[in-house]
Amino acid sequence: MELGDKGVKLIKHFEKCHLTAYQDSKGVWTIGWGNTFYEDDKPVKKGDIITQVNADKLFAAITKGFVADVNKLTKGVVLKQQQFDSLVSFAYNVGSDLNNNGVAEGLGDSTLLKVVKLNPKDPTVVSEFLKWNVSGGKVLDGLTRRRKAEAYLYMAGELEFFE
């Protein structure tokens, strides 16, 4: 599957575009649409500046990687576009976690993915999204709103940002 328009809108709504590098809630240097690294895998660093065109190109390139990861992680699972978009948004924010170490550092080892793989229609998917609203040991309102929006898109197929 490919990322749909609602998935793009969801990610961009919460990431916002910054053309000058800034530190996220964990102190990680970030630029563009929430990117912590460039297409060549070099990390974003203090003082980096990009153009809007480059931010959009970076978003497209990085998003392709998360789309591929979610396709790999959900292979054999029949997903609706809205479900796929929600999972890509989630992975874009928390990571794909493809290292198979059993530690839930992103989508790959999450209970969310386990529930989706067992039954993508399971209503407990909502509570699994909502568990991922902590950064740096603190519950963040922005992450809570994002997880609610991802869960709502996943279940209802509509965008709602819960501002």
N, C-alpha and C positions, 0 to 999 in steps of 0.2 A: 504494500500500500504506500501511498504518498501522503504527505501532510496536506490537509485541506485548509480552505480559507479560514474556517473558524479556529483551527489550531494555530495558524499564524497570528490571527487577531488576539487570541488568548495569550500567547507567549509575549507578543509585543506590548500588550496592555500592561502586563506585570513587569516586564524587563525595562521598559522605557529605553530610549536611545541616548547614550552619552558619548560625545565625540572626543572627550578628554578622559584619560584613565582616572578611575576613582577606586577607593577601597570599599568592598561590600561589607556586610554585617560581620563577616569573619576576618576582615582585614585583607582579603585577597584582591589584588589589582584586577580591575574589570573595565571593559570598554565596549562600545557599540551597544548591541542588544543583549547585554548581560554576558558577554564573552570573556573568559579568563585566559584564553589562549588564541593564537592565530592559526590560519590554515596550515602553516608549517610546524605546528605544535610548539612554537616558542611562546612562553608565557607573556601576558600583558605585564608591563612594568610602569612604575611611576614616571610621569612625564609623557607617556605615549599620547599621540593625537592622531585621529583618523578623520577622513571626510565622510559625509553621509553616504556617498556612493560606496565607499569601502566598507562602511558599517553594514550596509545592506548586502554586499557581496559576502562579507564574513558571516552574516546571519544565514544566508543561503547555504554556504559551504558547511558550517557547523551543524545546521539543521539536518542536512543530508546524512551526516554521520549518525545523529540520533534516530532518524527515520530508519536507517539500516539496522541499528541496534534493536529498536523496538520490533521491527519485522523479524529479526533473528530470535529475540526473546519470546515472541508470541507465535512462532512457527507452529502451524497446525491448529491454531485457535481462530475461529471465525469471529471477526470483530466488525462492528459497524464503523463507519468513518468517524463518528463522534467519539467512539471509544478509543480508536487509534489516536486521534488528535489529542485527547486528554492524556494518554500515556506518553506521547511524545513531549507534550508540555511538561509533564512531571519529570521525565528523564532529562530534558533540557535544563531543568532547574536543579535537580539533585544528582544527576549522573545516571549512567546506564549500568554500572557495576557488573561488568562482564568477566571479572577475574575469578569467579567461582570459588571464593574463599569461605563462603558461608556466612560472612558478616554483611548485614544489610547496610551498604553504603550508598545505595541507589536502587533503581528499579530491579536490577537483576536478581538480587537476593531478598527482595522485599516480600512481605506477606501479601501486599497488594498484588504483585505479579502471580503469586501462588493461587490467590482467590480467582483472579481473572482466568488463569489457565484451567482451573477446575470447572468454572462456570462463569462466563463473562456477564451473565445476567444477574448474578448473585447481588442482592441489595447491600450486603456487607462491604462491597467495594467502596461505598461512600465512606464508611468509618476507617477503612484502610488508607484512603487518601488523606483524611483528616489527621492521622497520626504523624504526618510529616510536616509539622508547622514549627519546628524548633531549629534554631541556628545559634551556635555558640552557647548552647545550654539554656537559651531563653526562647519562650514562645513569642513569635513575632506576628503582629496583626496582619502584616502584608502577606506572610506565608499562610496564615489561616484563611485570608480572603482568597488567595490563589488556590489553595487546596479545595475550598468550597466551590470555586468556579470550575475547577477541573472535574470535580465529582459531579457537579450539576450538568456540565456538558456531556460527561460520560453517560449519565443516566437519562437525561431529558433531551439531549441533542441541541440545546440552546445555550447561548452565551449569556451569562449573568455575572456581574463583577462584584456584587456584595459590598459596595463602597459604604 
